[in-house]
Amino acid sequence: MSCRQGCGACCVAPSISSFIPGMPGGKPAGTPCLHLLPDKRCAIFESPERPKVCAAFRADLAVCGSSAEEAMQILGWLESETA
């Protein structure tokens, strides 16, 4: 599956504990990443500074569902279950 245009759920729903440029302590769950653009693309997608956890994420129906809203629900649930 390819990333859904205009989604960005993976840049909002999960917490990220590793360094993100401009967010040295990472980010809490439910908080948009500083690098999430208004069109829901990642401003540092091609950068070597992009966190490894972000680079390793692959869109999949099991976590992205059939819509951006469903992706937020699934990723939010996964976050709460693994916190």
Backbone torsions as a table, in degrees:
resi	resn	phi	psi	omega
1	MET	NA	141.5	174.8
2	SER	-93.0	157.2	175.8
3	CYS	-59.1	142.6	179.2
4	ARG	-83.2	126.0	177.7
5	GLN	-60.5	138.5	176.9
6	GLY	75.6	17.0	-177.9
7	CYS	-92.1	-78.5	179.5
8	GLY	72.9	8.0	-177.7
9	ALA	-58.4	-36.6	-179.2
10	CYS	-70.6	-12.9	178.2
11	CYS	-98.4	-0.1	-178.6
12	VAL	-122.8	-55.3	-169.5
13	ALA	-62.5	-49.8	-175.4
14	PRO	-81.9	154.6	169.4
15	SER	-80.0	152.7	174.7
16	ILE	-129.4	118.9	-176.0
17	SER	-91.9	-11.6	-179.1
18	SER	-88.7	165.1	179.3
19	PHE	-59.0	133.8	171.4
20	ILE	-125.2	133.8	178.0
21	PRO	-52.0	125.9	-177.6
22	GLY	85.7	-10.2	178.9
23	MET	-136.7	70.6	-171.6
24	PRO	-59.8	-25.6	178.7
25	GLY	-95.2	11.4	-176.4
26	GLY	81.9	-152.3	179.9
27	LYS	-146.8	147.0	176.8
28	PRO	-77.9	159.4	176.6
29	ALA	-58.2	141.7	177.6
30	GLY	83.4	-3.4	179.6
31	THR	-103.3	126.7	178.2
32	PRO	-63.5	141.5	174.4
33	CYS	-64.2	144.6	178.0
34	LEU	-56.1	-26.4	-175.3
35	HIS	-96.2	6.8	177.2
36	LEU	-78.9	116.9	-177.5
37	LEU	-77.3	161.9	179.6
38	PRO	-55.6	-29.0	178.5
39	ASP	-88.6	12.5	175.9
40	LYS	71.1	22.8	172.3
41	ARG	-99.7	161.1	-179.9
42	CYS	-90.1	124.5	-179.7
43	ALA	-70.1	-20.2	-178.5
44	ILE	-115.4	23.1	-176.2
45	PHE	-52.8	-42.2	-178.2
46	GLU	-91.0	-0.8	-175.4
47	SER	-80.7	141.7	173.9
48	PRO	-67.9	-13.6	177.7
49	GLU	-81.8	-8.5	178.0
50	ARG	-60.1	131.9	-178.9
51	PRO	-56.1	143.4	-179.8
52	LYS	-59.6	-36.3	179.8
53	VAL	-63.1	-35.0	177.9
54	CYS	-71.7	-43.9	-179.2
55	ALA	-64.6	-30.1	-178.1
56	ALA	-81.1	-18.1	-177.8
57	PHE	-67.3	134.5	176.9
58	ARG	-125.6	131.0	177.1
59	ALA	-60.5	135.5	-179.2
60	ASP	-151.8	141.6	-179.3
61	LEU	-54.3	-33.7	-178.3
62	ALA	-64.2	-30.5	-179.8
63	VAL	-111.1	-20.1	-177.7
64	CYS	-100.3	-15.5	179.3
65	GLY	59.1	-154.1	-175.8
66	SER	-106.7	3.0	179.2
67	SER	-157.3	166.5	176.5
68	ALA	-61.6	-39.3	179.8
69	GLU	-63.8	-42.9	178.5
70	GLU	-66.2	-37.9	177.2
71	ALA	-60.4	-43.1	178.2
72	MET	-61.7	-40.8	179.4
73	GLN	-65.5	-48.4	-177.7
74	ILE	-64.7	-49.6	-178.9
75	LEU	-64.9	-35.9	176.0
76	GLY	-64.5	-41.6	177.7
77	TRP	-64.5	-45.9	178.6
78	LEU	-59.8	-40.7	177.7
79	GLU	-60.0	-47.5	-178.2
80	SER	-67.3	-33.3	-179.7
81	GLU	-74.6	-22.0	-177.2
82	THR	-110.4	3.6	-179.0
83	ALA	-68.5	NA	NA
